[in-house]
Amino acid sequence: HNLLFDFNKQKLLNNKVLLNTNNKETIYLALEVKENIDFFEHFNKVFLILILLILPISFILGYLLSRIPKTLFDNLEKQQEVLIKQSKLAAMGEMIESIAHQWRQPLNAIGVLTQEIKLNHEMDTLDKGMMKTLNNDIQQYLQSMSQTIDNFRCFFNQKCTRDAFDFLECINDALYIIKPKLDLLKITVNIRKQNNTKETNPYYIIGYKNEVTQSILSILKNSTEAIEKANKDTKKIDIFLKRDNSMLTVAITDNGTGIDPDIYHRIFEPYFSTKENELQGAGLGLYIVKNIIVGQMKGKIEVTNEIDGSKIELKIPIN
């Protein structure tokens, strides 16, 4: 029989089960104490333990994970600086050749003038008027050589600050550096300008002048190499500048060999070069151009094949 016992009243609730029993029978009760567990109190304890364990671990993991992107960014930034310096060093040989070309004529002229001074002195025909004229000529040639050094020193300046500068100066500086190669190949450079604003200095922008000069130089160098390879009778590079209210567009077109469609998608990759050996090029030119124009100047760059050569178009915000 199932017995129900009320512990508060100390009696059986179902007395009928004892009707047929005698006084010699004994009822034994087995009692089992069960703890009455409060679910919410138990949940709060577990939740508190989890918080005490998870929060410190979360803070530690969060700190470690936050350091990973910063480390990667720092490494990428350092690699970018190294690549830019490598690009400048790769162009150093050509620049030294350009300096030598720019200096050769003044040095020869100064040598002739000093010989003339010596000859006239020996013949006792060197009067004050002649000495003043010869001295002025020498000073003029020396000034030209000094200006050459200033131009190249500005290019190699490692300071990178955002300032207002004239984009035309960047083009002229790059043309000055590569002028010996242009003269040797008899390449004609035409510059056209279009100002759609009322600005008195329409081609002034905010950015990094030395880096922009380097970009223009890399593009011009690629154009001269493509023109040299094409070996056409007429050799030309057209530079077109257009200024709108918020954008400066610069298009550099050459009548070289154009871009091979098979490598079109790879021309901006680092260390990709169509040169036969590393001495001719490290494959960093257009990669650096893209990083300077797109990354630093927040602009756009587009390369297309034209009917007679190729075109690189730069779109750079004014500010």
Salt bridges, closest charged atoms under 4 A:
GLU41 OE2 - LYS45 NZ 3.78
ASP74 OD2 - LYS70 NZ 3.12
GLU94 OE1 - LYS221 NZ 3.45
ASP150 OD1 - ARG153 NH2 3.25
GLU169 OE1 - LYS209 NZ 2.68
ASP183 OD2 - LYS179 NZ 2.65
GLU225 OE1 - LYS275 NZ 3.06
GLU228 OE1 - LYS181 NZ 3.68
GLU269 OE1 - ARG266 NE 3.05
ASP308 OD1 - LYS232 NZ 2.28
